[in-house]
Amino acid sequence: MVQTAAAMEAYNAYWANSFIPGAEIMWMVLILILAVIALWQARTFVSQF
């Protein structure tokens, strides 16, 4: 799937105008943090048995 220049410009403008600073990177960091928390929760849950 090829994105047009207009689509890329709209995508970049969306992240540039976001209320989160550095939003184009922060969403990836947030996913990683949530994954670590989920693994920790799963580990503590399993260790109860």
mmCIF entry with sequence, helices, sheets and N, C-alpha, C, O atoms, coordinates in Angstrom:
data_MODEL
# 
_entry.id   MODEL 
# 
_entity.id                         1 
_entity.type                       polymer 
_entity.pdbx_number_of_molecules   1 
# 
_entity_poly.entity_id                      1 
_entity_poly.type                           'polypeptide(L)' 
_entity_poly.nstd_linkage                   no 
_entity_poly.nstd_monomer                   no 
_entity_poly.pdbx_seq_one_letter_code       MVQTAAAMEAYNAYWANSFIPGAEIMWMVLILILAVIALWQARTFVSQF 
_entity_poly.pdbx_seq_one_letter_code_can   MVQTAAAMEAYNAYWANSFIPGAEIMWMVLILILAVIALWQARTFVSQF 
_entity_poly.pdbx_strand_id                 A 
# 
loop_
_entity_poly_seq.entity_id 
_entity_poly_seq.num 
_entity_poly_seq.mon_id 
_entity_poly_seq.hetero 
1 1  MET n 
1 2  VAL n 
1 3  GLN n 
1 4  THR n 
1 5  ALA n 
1 6  ALA n 
1 7  ALA n 
1 8  MET n 
1 9  GLU n 
1 10 ALA n 
1 11 TYR n 
1 12 ASN n 
1 13 ALA n 
1 14 TYR n 
1 15 TRP n 
1 16 ALA n 
1 17 ASN n 
1 18 SER n 
1 19 PHE n 
1 20 ILE n 
1 21 PRO n 
1 22 GLY n 
1 23 ALA n 
1 24 GLU n 
1 25 ILE n 
1 26 MET n 
1 27 TRP n 
1 28 MET n 
1 29 VAL n 
1 30 LEU n 
1 31 ILE n 
1 32 LEU n 
1 33 ILE n 
1 34 LEU n 
1 35 ALA n 
1 36 VAL n 
1 37 ILE n 
1 38 ALA n 
1 39 LEU n 
1 40 TRP n 
1 41 GLN n 
1 42 ALA n 
1 43 ARG n 
1 44 THR n 
1 45 PHE n 
1 46 VAL n 
1 47 SER n 
1 48 GLN n 
1 49 PHE n 
# 
_struct_asym.id          A 
_struct_asym.entity_id   1 
# 
loop_
_struct_conf.conf_type_id 
_struct_conf.id 
_struct_conf.pdbx_PDB_helix_id 
_struct_conf.beg_label_comp_id 
_struct_conf.beg_label_asym_id 
_struct_conf.beg_label_seq_id 
_struct_conf.pdbx_beg_PDB_ins_code 
_struct_conf.end_label_comp_id 
_struct_conf.end_label_asym_id 
_struct_conf.end_label_seq_id 
_struct_conf.pdbx_end_PDB_ins_code 
_struct_conf.beg_auth_comp_id 
_struct_conf.beg_auth_asym_id 
_struct_conf.beg_auth_seq_id 
_struct_conf.end_auth_comp_id 
_struct_conf.end_auth_asym_id 
_struct_conf.end_auth_seq_id 
_struct_conf.pdbx_PDB_helix_class 
_struct_conf.details 
_struct_conf.pdbx_PDB_helix_length 
HELX_P HELX_P1 AA1 ALA A 5  ? ALA A 16 ? ALA A 5  ALA A 16 1 ? 12 
HELX_P HELX_P2 AA2 ALA A 23 ? VAL A 46 ? ALA A 23 VAL A 46 1 ? 24 
# 
_struct_conf_type.id          HELX_P 
_struct_conf_type.criteria    ? 
_struct_conf_type.reference   ? 
# 
loop_
_atom_site.group_PDB 
_atom_site.id 
_atom_site.type_symbol 
_atom_site.label_atom_id 
_atom_site.label_alt_id 
_atom_site.label_comp_id 
_atom_site.label_asym_id 
_atom_site.label_entity_id 
_atom_site.label_seq_id 
_atom_site.pdbx_PDB_ins_code 
_atom_site.Cartn_x 
_atom_site.Cartn_y 
_atom_site.Cartn_z 
_atom_site.occupancy 
_atom_site.B_iso_or_equiv 
_atom_site.pdbx_formal_charge 
_atom_site.auth_seq_id 
_atom_site.auth_comp_id 
_atom_site.auth_asym_id 
_atom_site.auth_atom_id 
_atom_site.pdbx_PDB_model_num 
ATOM 1   N N  . MET A 1 1  ? 0.843  -1.185  0.000  1.00 0.00 ? 1  MET A N  1 
ATOM 2   C CA . MET A 1 1  ? 0.000  0.000   0.000  1.00 0.00 ? 1  MET A CA 1 
ATOM 3   C C  . MET A 1 1  ? 0.882  1.239   0.000  1.00 0.00 ? 1  MET A C  1 
ATOM 4   O O  . MET A 1 1  ? 1.715  1.419   0.889  1.00 0.00 ? 1  MET A O  1 
ATOM 5   N N  . VAL A 1 2  ? 0.702  2.069   -0.974 1.00 0.00 ? 2  VAL A N  1 
ATOM 6   C CA . VAL A 1 2  ? 1.512  3.266   -1.107 1.00 0.00 ? 2  VAL A CA 1 
ATOM 7   C C  . VAL A 1 2  ? 0.729  4.460   -0.571 1.00 0.00 ? 2  VAL A C  1 
ATOM 8   O O  . VAL A 1 2  ? -0.415 4.696   -0.958 1.00 0.00 ? 2  VAL A O  1 
ATOM 9   N N  . GLN A 1 3  ? 1.366  5.205   0.325  1.00 0.00 ? 3  GLN A N  1 
ATOM 10  C CA . GLN A 1 3  ? 0.718  6.407   0.853  1.00 0.00 ? 3  GLN A CA 1 
ATOM 11  C C  . GLN A 1 3  ? 1.082  7.603   -0.012 1.00 0.00 ? 3  GLN A C  1 
ATOM 12  O O  . GLN A 1 3  ? 2.208  7.725   -0.493 1.00 0.00 ? 3  GLN A O  1 
ATOM 13  N N  . THR A 1 4  ? 0.126  8.465   -0.196 1.00 0.00 ? 4  THR A N  1 
ATOM 14  C CA . THR A 1 4  ? 0.384  9.661   -0.968 1.00 0.00 ? 4  THR A CA 1 
ATOM 15  C C  . THR A 1 4  ? 1.077  10.694  -0.094 1.00 0.00 ? 4  THR A C  1 
ATOM 16  O O  . THR A 1 4  ? 1.112  10.560  1.129  1.00 0.00 ? 4  THR A O  1 
ATOM 17  N N  . ALA A 1 5  ? 1.618  11.706  -0.713 1.00 0.00 ? 5  ALA A N  1 
ATOM 18  C CA . ALA A 1 5  ? 2.279  12.783  0.030  1.00 0.00 ? 5  ALA A CA 1 
ATOM 19  C C  . ALA A 1 5  ? 1.281  13.509  0.923  1.00 0.00 ? 5  ALA A C  1 
ATOM 20  O O  . ALA A 1 5  ? 1.630  13.953  2.017  1.00 0.00 ? 5  ALA A O  1 
ATOM 21  N N  . ALA A 1 6  ? 0.041  13.631  0.460  1.00 0.00 ? 6  ALA A N  1 
ATOM 22  C CA . ALA A 1 6  ? -0.989 14.305  1.264  1.00 0.00 ? 6  ALA A CA 1 
ATOM 23  C C  . ALA A 1 6  ? -1.301 13.509  2.526  1.00 0.00 ? 6  ALA A C  1 
ATOM 24  O O  . ALA A 1 6  ? -1.505 14.084  3.595  1.00 0.00 ? 6  ALA A O  1 
ATOM 25  N N  . ALA A 1 7  ? -1.338 12.192  2.401  1.00 0.00 ? 7  ALA A N  1 
ATOM 26  C CA . ALA A 1 7  ? -1.606 11.352  3.569  1.00 0.00 ? 7  ALA A CA 1 
ATOM 27  C C  . ALA A 1 7  ? -0.463 11.445  4.579  1.00 0.00 ? 7  ALA A C  1 
ATOM 28  O O  . ALA A 1 7  ? -0.700 11.523  5.784  1.00 0.00 ? 7  ALA A O  1 
ATOM 29  N N  . MET A 1 8  ? 0.759  11.437  4.093  1.00 0.00 ? 8  MET A N  1 
ATOM 30  C CA . MET A 1 8  ? 1.903  11.549  4.995  1.00 0.00 ? 8  MET A CA 1 
ATOM 31  C C  . MET A 1 8  ? 1.935  12.906  5.678  1.00 0.00 ? 8  MET A C  1 
ATOM 32  O O  . MET A 1 8  ? 2.284  13.005  6.854  1.00 0.00 ? 8  MET A O  1 
ATOM 33  N N  . GLU A 1 9  ? 1.578  13.942  4.953  1.00 0.00 ? 9  GLU A N  1 
ATOM 34  C CA . GLU A 1 9  ? 1.537  15.284  5.528  1.00 0.00 ? 9  GLU A CA 1 
ATOM 35  C C  . GLU A 1 9  ? 0.470  15.379  6.606  1.00 0.00 ? 9  GLU A C  1 
ATOM 36  O O  . GLU A 1 9  ? 0.694  15.994  7.649  1.00 0.00 ? 9  GLU A O  1 
ATOM 37  N N  . ALA A 1 10 ? -0.685 14.776  6.364  1.00 0.00 ? 10 ALA A N  1 
ATOM 38  C CA . ALA A 1 10 ? -1.754 14.779  7.367  1.00 0.00 ? 10 ALA A CA 1 
ATOM 39  C C  . ALA A 1 10 ? -1.331 13.995  8.606  1.00 0.00 ? 10 ALA A C  1 
ATOM 40  O O  . ALA A 1 10 ? -1.617 14.404  9.731  1.00 0.00 ? 10 ALA A O  1 
ATOM 41  N N  . TYR A 1 11 ? -0.653 12.874  8.398  1.00 0.00 ? 11 TYR A N  1 
ATOM 42  C CA . TYR A 1 11 ? -0.169 12.064  9.512  1.00 0.00 ? 11 TYR A CA 1 
ATOM 43  C C  . TYR A 1 11 ? 0.838  12.843  10.346 1.00 0.00 ? 11 TYR A C  1 
ATOM 44  O O  . TYR A 1 11 ? 0.751  12.848  11.574 1.00 0.00 ? 11 TYR A O  1 
ATOM 45  N N  . ASN A 1 12 ? 1.783  13.495  9.701  1.00 0.00 ? 12 ASN A N  1 
ATOM 46  C CA . ASN A 1 12 ? 2.790  14.279  10.418 1.00 0.00 ? 12 ASN A CA 1 
ATOM 47  C C  . ASN A 1 12 ? 2.165  15.466  11.131 1.00 0.00 ? 12 ASN A C  1 
ATOM 48  O O  . ASN A 1 12 ? 2.578  15.806  12.240 1.00 0.00 ? 12 ASN A O  1 
ATOM 49  N N  . ALA A 1 13 ? 1.184  16.097  10.520 1.00 0.00 ? 13 ALA A N  1 
ATOM 50  C CA . ALA A 1 13 ? 0.507  17.228  11.155 1.00 0.00 ? 13 ALA A CA 1 
ATOM 51  C C  . ALA A 1 13 ? -0.279 16.769  12.377 1.00 0.00 ? 13 ALA A C  1 
ATOM 52  O O  . ALA A 1 13 ? -0.365 17.492  13.370 1.00 0.00 ? 13 ALA A O  1 
ATOM 53  N N  . TYR A 1 14 ? -0.850 15.573  12.308 1.00 0.00 ? 14 TYR A N  1 
ATOM 54  C CA . TYR A 1 14 ? -1.602 15.036  13.450 1.00 0.00 ? 14 TYR A CA 1 
ATOM 55  C C  . TYR A 1 14 ? -0.691 14.884  14.658 1.00 0.00 ? 14 TYR A C  1 
ATOM 56  O O  . TYR A 1 14 ? -1.057 15.286  15.763 1.00 0.00 ? 14 TYR A O  1 
ATOM 57  N N  . TRP A 1 15 ? 0.492  14.308  14.461 1.00 0.00 ? 15 TRP A N  1 
ATOM 58  C CA . TRP A 1 15 ? 1.413  14.115  15.582 1.00 0.00 ? 15 TRP A CA 1 
ATOM 59  C C  . TRP A 1 15 ? 2.048  15.433  16.011 1.00 0.00 ? 15 TRP A C  1 
ATOM 60  O O  . TRP A 1 15 ? 2.316  15.625  17.196 1.00 0.00 ? 15 TRP A O  1 
ATOM 61  N N  . ALA A 1 16 ? 2.290  16.334  15.081 1.00 0.00 ? 16 ALA A N  1 
ATOM 62  C CA . ALA A 1 16 ? 2.913  17.617  15.419 1.00 0.00 ? 16 ALA A CA 1 
ATOM 63  C C  . ALA A 1 16 ? 1.988  18.467  16.277 1.00 0.00 ? 16 ALA A C  1 
ATOM 64  O O  . ALA A 1 16 ? 2.459  19.230  17.121 1.00 0.00 ? 16 ALA A O  1 
ATOM 65  N N  . ASN A 1 17 ? 0.677  18.348  16.075 1.00 0.00 ? 17 ASN A N  1 
ATOM 66  C CA . ASN A 1 17 ? -0.287 19.155  16.817 1.00 0.00 ? 17 ASN A CA 1 
ATOM 67  C C  . ASN A 1 17 ? -0.842 18.437  18.041 1.00 0.00 ? 17 ASN A C  1 
ATOM 68  O O  . ASN A 1 17 ? -1.807 18.902  18.648 1.00 0.00 ? 17 ASN A O  1 
ATOM 69  N N  . SER A 1 18 ? -0.248 17.323  18.403 1.00 0.00 ? 18 SER A N  1 
ATOM 70  C CA . SER A 1 18 ? -0.743 16.558  19.546 1.00 0.00 ? 18 SER A CA 1 
ATOM 71  C C  . SER A 1 18 ? -0.439 17.271  20.854 1.00 0.00 ? 18 SER A C  1 
ATOM 72  O O  . SER A 1 18 ? 0.501  18.060  20.943 1.00 0.00 ? 18 SER A O  1 
ATOM 73  N N  . PHE A 1 19 ? -1.252 16.980  21.874 1.00 0.00 ? 19 PHE A N  1 
ATOM 74  C CA . PHE A 1 19 ? -1.037 17.589  23.189 1.00 0.00 ? 19 PHE A CA 1 
ATOM 75  C C  . PHE A 1 19 ? 0.096  16.928  23.959 1.00 0.00 ? 19 PHE A C  1 
ATOM 76  O O  . PHE A 1 19 ? 0.525  17.443  24.992 1.00 0.00 ? 19 PHE A O  1 
ATOM 77  N N  . ILE A 1 20 ? 0.585  15.794  23.468 1.00 0.00 ? 20 ILE A N  1 
ATOM 78  C CA . ILE A 1 20 ? 1.708  15.098  24.113 1.00 0.00 ? 20 ILE A CA 1 
ATOM 79  C C  . ILE A 1 20 ? 2.995  15.497  23.391 1.00 0.00 ? 20 ILE A C  1 
ATOM 80  O O  . ILE A 1 20 ? 3.075  15.359  22.170 1.00 0.00 ? 20 ILE A O  1 
ATOM 81  N N  . PRO A 1 21 ? 3.994  15.983  24.110 1.00 0.00 ? 21 PRO A N  1 
ATOM 82  C CA . PRO A 1 21 ? 5.257  16.316  23.427 1.00 0.00 ? 21 PRO A CA 1 
ATOM 83  C C  . PRO A 1 21 ? 5.949  15.055  22.919 1.00 0.00 ? 21 PRO A C  1 
ATOM 84  O O  . PRO A 1 21 ? 6.034  14.055  23.632 1.00 0.00 ? 21 PRO A O  1 
ATOM 85  N N  . GLY A 1 22 ? 6.434  15.108  21.703 1.00 0.00 ? 22 GLY A N  1 
ATOM 86  C CA . GLY A 1 22 ? 7.089  13.942  21.105 1.00 0.00 ? 22 GLY A CA 1 
ATOM 87  C C  . GLY A 1 22 ? 6.144  12.775  20.923 1.00 0.00 ? 22 GLY A C  1 
ATOM 88  O O  . GLY A 1 22 ? 6.539  11.627  21.127 1.00 0.00 ? 22 GLY A O  1 
ATOM 89  N N  . ALA A 1 23 ? 4.899  13.041  20.542 1.00 0.00 ? 23 ALA A N  1 
ATOM 90  C CA . ALA A 1 23 ? 3.863  12.010  20.497 1.00 0.00 ? 23 ALA A CA 1 
ATOM 91  C C  . ALA A 1 23 ? 4.186  10.883  19.520 1.00 0.00 ? 23 ALA A C  1 
ATOM 92  O O  . ALA A 1 23 ? 3.751  9.751   19.730 1.00 0.00 ? 23 ALA A O  1 
ATOM 93  N N  . GLU A 1 24 ? 4.934  11.167  18.462 1.00 0.00 ? 24 GLU A N  1 
ATOM 94  C CA . GLU A 1 24 ? 5.236  10.109  17.493 1.00 0.00 ? 24 GLU A CA 1 
ATOM 95  C C  . GLU A 1 24 ? 6.141  9.036   18.090 1.00 0.00 ? 24 GLU A C  1 
ATOM 96  O O  . GLU A 1 24 ? 6.207  7.926   17.562 1.00 0.00 ? 24 GLU A O  1 
ATOM 97  N N  . ILE A 1 25 ? 6.833  9.347   19.174 1.00 0.00 ? 25 ILE A N  1 
ATOM 98  C CA . ILE A 1 25 ? 7.674  8.371   19.866 1.00 0.00 ? 25 ILE A CA 1 
ATOM 99  C C  . ILE A 1 25 ? 7.021  7.909   21.161 1.00 0.00 ? 25 ILE A C  1 
ATOM 100 O O  . ILE A 1 25 ? 7.176  6.753   21.556 1.00 0.00 ? 25 ILE A O  1 
ATOM 101 N N  . MET A 1 26 ? 6.298  8.794   21.820 1.00 0.00 ? 26 MET A N  1 
ATOM 102 C CA . MET A 1 26 ? 5.724  8.472   23.128 1.00 0.00 ? 26 MET A CA 1 
ATOM 103 C C  . MET A 1 26 ? 4.710  7.338   23.075 1.00 0.00 ? 26 MET A C  1 
ATOM 104 O O  . MET A 1 26 ? 4.580  6.604   24.054 1.00 0.00 ? 26 MET A O  1 
ATOM 105 N N  . TRP A 1 27 ? 3.986  7.166   21.973 1.00 0.00 ? 27 TRP A N  1 
ATOM 106 C CA . TRP A 1 27 ? 3.016  6.074   21.934 1.00 0.00 ? 27 TRP A CA 1 
ATOM 107 C C  . TRP A 1 27 ? 3.717  4.724   21.922 1.00 0.00 ? 27 TRP A C  1 
ATOM 108 O O  . TRP A 1 27 ? 3.202  3.752   22.475 1.00 0.00 ? 27 TRP A O  1 
ATOM 109 N N  . MET A 1 28 ? 4.893  4.657   21.293 1.00 0.00 ? 28 MET A N  1 
ATOM 110 C CA . MET A 1 28 ? 5.654  3.408   21.309 1.00 0.00 ? 28 MET A CA 1 
ATOM 111 C C  . MET A 1 28 ? 6.200  3.129   22.709 1.00 0.00 ? 28 MET A C  1 
ATOM 112 O O  . MET A 1 28 ? 6.196  1.987   23.167 1.00 0.00 ? 28 MET A O  1 
ATOM 113 N N  . VAL A 1 29 ? 6.669  4.181   23.384 1.00 0.00 ? 29 VAL A N  1 
ATOM 114 C CA . VAL A 1 29 ? 7.172  4.027   24.756 1.00 0.00 ? 29 VAL A CA 1 
ATOM 115 C C  . VAL A 1 29 ? 6.041  3.575   25.666 1.00 0.00 ? 29 VAL A C  1 
ATOM 116 O O  . VAL A 1 29 ? 6.248  2.711   26.519 1.00 0.00 ? 29 VAL A O  1 
ATOM 117 N N  . LEU A 1 30 ? 4.865  4.134   25.505 1.00 0.00 ? 30 LEU A N  1 
ATOM 118 C CA . LEU A 1 30 ? 3.716  3.754   26.325 1.00 0.00 ? 30 LEU A CA 1 
ATOM 119 C C  . LEU A 1 30 ? 3.359  2.285   26.134 1.00 0.00 ? 30 LEU A C  1 
ATOM 120 O O  . LEU A 1 30 ? 3.047  1.593   27.103 1.00 0.00 ? 30 LEU A O  1 
ATOM 121 N N  . ILE A 1 31 ? 3.401  1.803   24.897 1.00 0.00 ? 31 ILE A N  1 
ATOM 122 C CA . ILE A 1 31 ? 3.107  0.393   24.635 1.00 0.00 ? 31 ILE A CA 1 
ATOM 123 C C  . ILE A 1 31 ? 4.136  -0.502  25.315 1.00 0.00 ? 31 ILE A C  1 
ATOM 124 O O  . ILE A 1 31 ? 3.780  -1.533  25.886 1.00 0.00 ? 31 ILE A O  1 
ATOM 125 N N  . LEU A 1 32 ? 5.414  -0.116  25.260 1.00 0.00 ? 32 LEU A N  1 
ATOM 126 C CA . LEU A 1 32 ? 6.447  -0.914  25.919 1.00 0.00 ? 32 LEU A CA 1 
ATOM 127 C C  . LEU A 1 32 ? 6.257  -0.937  27.423 1.00 0.00 ? 32 LEU A C  1 
ATOM 128 O O  . LEU A 1 32 ? 6.421  -1.983  28.052 1.00 0.00 ? 32 LEU A O  1 
ATOM 129 N N  . ILE A 1 33 ? 5.912  0.203   28.010 1.00 0.00 ? 33 ILE A N  1 
ATOM 130 C CA . ILE A 1 33 ? 5.681  0.258   29.454 1.00 0.00 ? 33 ILE A CA 1 
ATOM 131 C C  . ILE A 1 33 ? 4.494  -0.625  29.836 1.00 0.00 ? 33 ILE A C  1 
ATOM 132 O O  . ILE A 1 33 ? 4.559  -1.359  30.822 1.00 0.00 ? 33 ILE A O  1 
ATOM 133 N N  . LEU A 1 34 ? 3.416  -0.557  29.064 1.00 0.00 ? 34 LEU A N  1 
ATOM 134 C CA . LEU A 1 34 ? 2.257  -1.403  29.341 1.00 0.00 ? 34 LEU A CA 1 
ATOM 135 C C  . LEU A 1 34 ? 2.592  -2.891  29.201 1.00 0.00 ? 34 LEU A C  1 
ATOM 136 O O  . LEU A 1 34 ? 2.075  -3.712  29.959 1.00 0.00 ? 34 LEU A O  1 
ATOM 137 N N  . ALA A 1 35 ? 3.443  -3.241  28.248 1.00 0.00 ? 35 ALA A N  1 
ATOM 138 C CA . ALA A 1 35 ? 3.845  -4.639  28.078 1.00 0.00 ? 35 ALA A CA 1 
ATOM 139 C C  . ALA A 1 35 ? 4.643  -5.122  29.279 1.00 0.00 ? 35 ALA A C  1 
ATOM 140 O O  . ALA A 1 35 ? 4.442  -6.245  29.743 1.00 0.00 ? 35 ALA A O  1 
ATOM 141 N N  . VAL A 1 36 ? 5.543  -4.292  29.789 1.00 0.00 ? 36 VAL A N  1 
ATOM 142 C CA . VAL A 1 36 ? 6.334  -4.667  30.964 1.00 0.00 ? 36 VAL A CA 1 
ATOM 143 C C  . VAL A 1 36 ? 5.428  -4.838  32.174 1.00 0.00 ? 36 VAL A C  1 
ATOM 144 O O  . VAL A 1 36 ? 5.589  -5.790  32.938 1.00 0.00 ? 36 VAL A O  1 
ATOM 145 N N  . ILE A 1 37 ? 4.486  -3.936  32.357 1.00 0.00 ? 37 ILE A N  1 
ATOM 146 C CA . ILE A 1 37 ? 3.553  -4.049  33.487 1.00 0.00 ? 37 ILE A CA 1 
ATOM 147 C C  . ILE A 1 37 ? 2.710  -5.312  33.356 1.00 0.00 ? 37 ILE A C  1 
ATOM 148 O O  . ILE A 1 37 ? 2.467  -6.002  34.346 1.00 0.00 ? 37 ILE A O  1 
ATOM 149 N N  . ALA A 1 38 ? 2.261  -5.618  32.134 1.00 0.00 ? 38 ALA A N  1 
ATOM 150 C CA . ALA A 1 38 ? 1.456  -6.820  31.919 1.00 0.00 ? 38 ALA A CA 1 
ATOM 151 C C  . ALA A 1 38 ? 2.264  -8.081  32.232 1.00 0.00 ? 38 ALA A C  1 
ATOM 152 O O  . ALA A 1 38 ? 1.740  -9.007  32.850 1.00 0.00 ? 38 ALA A O  1 
ATOM 153 N N  . LEU A 1 39 ? 3.515  -8.129  31.819 1.00 0.00 ? 39 LEU A N  1 
ATOM 154 C CA . LEU A 1 39 ? 4.358  -9.288  32.131 1.00 0.00 ? 39 LEU A CA 1 
ATOM 155 C C  . LEU A 1 39 ? 4.587  -9.429  33.628 1.00 0.00 ? 39 LEU A C  1 
ATOM 156 O O  . LEU A 1 39 ? 4.563  -10.540 34.159 1.00 0.00 ? 39 LEU A O  1 
ATOM 157 N N  . TRP A 1 40 ? 4.807  -8.314  34.307 1.00 0.00 ? 40 TRP A N  1 
ATOM 158 C CA . TRP A 1 40 ? 5.007  -8.338  35.746 1.00 0.00 ? 40 TRP A CA 1 
ATOM 159 C C  . TRP A 1 40 ? 3.746  -8.831  36.463 1.00 0.00 ? 40 TRP A C  1 
ATOM 160 O O  . TRP A 1 40 ? 3.823  -9.643  37.385 1.00 0.00 ? 40 TRP A O  1 
ATOM 161 N N  . GLN A 1 41 ? 2.592  -8.329  36.030 1.00 0.00 ? 41 GLN A N  1 
ATOM 162 C CA . GLN A 1 41 ? 1.335  -8.765  36.628 1.00 0.00 ? 41 GLN A CA 1 
ATOM 163 C C  . GLN A 1 41 ? 1.094  -10.255 36.378 1.00 0.00 ? 41 GLN A C  1 
ATOM 164 O O  . GLN A 1 41 ? 0.653  -10.964 37.283 1.00 0.00 ? 41 GLN A O  1 
ATOM 165 N N  . ALA A 1 42 ? 1.371  -10.732 35.191 1.00 0.00 ? 42 ALA A N  1 
ATOM 166 C CA . ALA A 1 42 ? 1.190  -12.150 34.883 1.00 0.00 ? 42 ALA A CA 1 
ATOM 167 C C  . ALA A 1 42 ? 2.129  -12.993 35.729 1.00 0.00 ? 42 ALA A C  1 
ATOM 168 O O  . ALA A 1 42 ? 1.736  -14.058 36.205 1.00 0.00 ? 42 ALA A O  1 
ATOM 169 N N  . ARG A 1 43 ? 3.341  -12.547 35.921 1.00 0.00 ? 43 ARG A N  1 
ATOM 170 C CA . ARG A 1 43 ? 4.315  -13.297 36.715 1.00 0.00 ? 43 ARG A CA 1 
ATOM 171 C C  . ARG A 1 43 ? 3.878  -13.382 38.168 1.00 0.00 ? 43 ARG A C  1 
ATOM 172 O O  . ARG A 1 43 ? 3.946  -14.447 38.780 1.00 0.00 ? 43 ARG A O  1 
ATOM 173 N N  . THR A 1 44 ? 3.432  -12.263 38.718 1.00 0.00 ? 44 THR A N  1 
ATOM 174 C CA . THR A 1 44 ? 2.998  -12.286 40.128 1.00 0.00 ? 44 THR A CA 1 
ATOM 175 C C  . THR A 1 44 ? 1.718  -13.108 40.283 1.00 0.00 ? 44 THR A C  1 
ATOM 176 O O  . THR A 1 44 ? 1.532  -13.748 41.318 1.00 0.00 ? 44 THR A O  1 
ATOM 177 N N  . PHE A 1 45 ? 0.830  -13.109 39.282 1.00 0.00 ? 45 PHE A N  1 
ATOM 178 C CA . PHE A 1 45 ? -0.382 -13.891 39.349 1.00 0.00 ? 45 PHE A CA 1 
ATOM 179 C C  . PHE A 1 45 ? -0.069 -15.382 39.340 1.00 0.00 ? 45 PHE A C  1 
ATOM 180 O O  . PHE A 1 45 ? -0.640 -16.147 40.117 1.00 0.00 ? 45 PHE A O  1 
ATOM 181 N N  . VAL A 1 46 ? 0.842  -15.792 38.455 1.00 0.00 ? 46 VAL A N  1 
ATOM 182 C CA . VAL A 1 46 ? 1.184  -17.216 38.340 1.00 0.00 ? 46 VAL A CA 1 
ATOM 183 C C  . VAL A 1 46 ? 1.928  -17.685 39.574 1.00 0.00 ? 46 VAL A C  1 
ATOM 184 O O  . VAL A 1 46 ? 1.764  -18.834 39.983 1.00 0.00 ? 46 VAL A O  1 
ATOM 185 N N  . SER A 1 47 ? 2.741  -16.831 40.181 1.00 0.00 ? 47 SER A N  1 
ATOM 186 C CA . SER A 1 47 ? 3.523  -17.249 41.339 1.00 0.00 ? 47 SER A CA 1 
ATOM 187 C C  . SER A 1 47 ? 2.651  -17.465 42.588 1.00 0.00 ? 47 SER A C  1 
ATOM 188 O O  . SER A 1 47 ? 3.140  -17.989 43.590 1.00 0.00 ? 47 SER A O  1 
ATOM 189 N N  . GLN A 1 48 ? 1.396  -17.078 42.545 1.00 0.00 ? 48 GLN A N  1 
ATOM 190 C CA . GLN A 1 48 ? 0.503  -17.303 43.678 1.00 0.00 ? 48 GLN A CA 1 
ATOM 191 C C  . GLN A 1 48 ? 0.037  -18.756 43.770 1.00 0.00 ? 48 GLN A C  1 
ATOM 192 O O  . GLN A 1 48 ? -0.521 -19.157 44.791 1.00 0.00 ? 48 GLN A O  1 
ATOM 193 N N  . PHE A 1 49 ? 0.259  -19.556 42.713 1.00 0.00 ? 49 PHE A N  1 
ATOM 194 C CA . PHE A 1 49 ? -0.215 -20.935 42.717 1.00 0.00 ? 49 PHE A CA 1 
ATOM 195 C C  . PHE A 1 49 ? 0.888  -21.910 43.028 1.00 0.00 ? 49 PHE A C  1 
ATOM 196 O O  . PHE A 1 49 ? 0.651  -23.117 43.070 1.00 0.00 ? 49 PHE A O  1 
# 
